[in-house]
C-alpha cells in the first residue's frame, strides 16, 4: 500500500521529527532518542503521536516501564517509512541544489503551513450528506474507526471532496470533552472510546490528557484537574472523548 501523500509531505517538511524514527531504531528508548534528536521527552512523544496518527498503521510501538523512561521500537511499518525517509533525504538534497533562487524555497514554505491543532488524524471520505448549506462528511480513520465533520457545501467543493478522498481531520485539544465510560454522550456529537495514557498537569490551567484510541491513533485533550478528579479519570483508565462535528476541520494536500 502506498504511503499516504499527506504523510509523505509531512516527512519532507519536518525532517527533525521524522529523523526521530532513526534515533528510536538505534536507541530503543524514547528518553535517549529524544536527547539524540535534540527534543524534549514530551516533544518526542508529541512527534510520535503525530506520525502515528497520520500513518495507516502505528510507526512506533511503546513498551511501558522500559529502561530510560520507557522502551520503544519501530513497527514493521515504521521501518519501511524510515527507509523511505532516507531515500527522500537524497532526493531533497537534489531539489535544494536545483533551486534557482532562495525565494523559491520560501514560497514553498508558505504554501505548506503548519497548524496549531494538536490532533491531526489521517482518514478518508466515506460519505457526504447534504444538510442545506452544510455537508456532513463521514471520515474513516485507521482500522475502520469513524468520525463526522460538518463543513459548508462551498468548502466541500473547494476541497474537491468525494468518496475516497484522503484528508487530515484537525481537532483542537480544547474542543474535546472527556466523559466517564458510563456517561451518555451529547446527541449528534462524535464519541470515541479510549484509554488514558498520560496526564500532564500544568502549574496554572488545564491538564493535558493523552488518550490512546483502539486503532493506534492518539488524541490530546485539555481538562481541568477538578473535572478529572470528579470523574476519577487517571492514567490507565478507560474514557470517552466527545466533540461536535462542527469542531472537526478538514485539510487536504495542496
Buried (B, 14 or more C-beta within 10 A) or exposed (E): EEBBEBBBBBBBBBEEBBBBBBBBBEBBBBBBBBBBBEBEBEBBBBBBBBBBBBBBBBBBBBEEEBEBBBBBBBBEBBBBBBEBBEEBBEEBEEEEEEEEEEEEEEEBEEEBEEEEBBBBBBBBBBEBEEEEEBBBBBBBBBEEBEBBBBBEBEBBEEBEBEEEBBBBBBBBBEBBBBBEEEBEBEEEBBBBBBEBBBBEEEEEEBBBBBBBBEBBBBBBBBBEEEEBEEBEBEEEBEBBBBBBBBBBBBBBEE
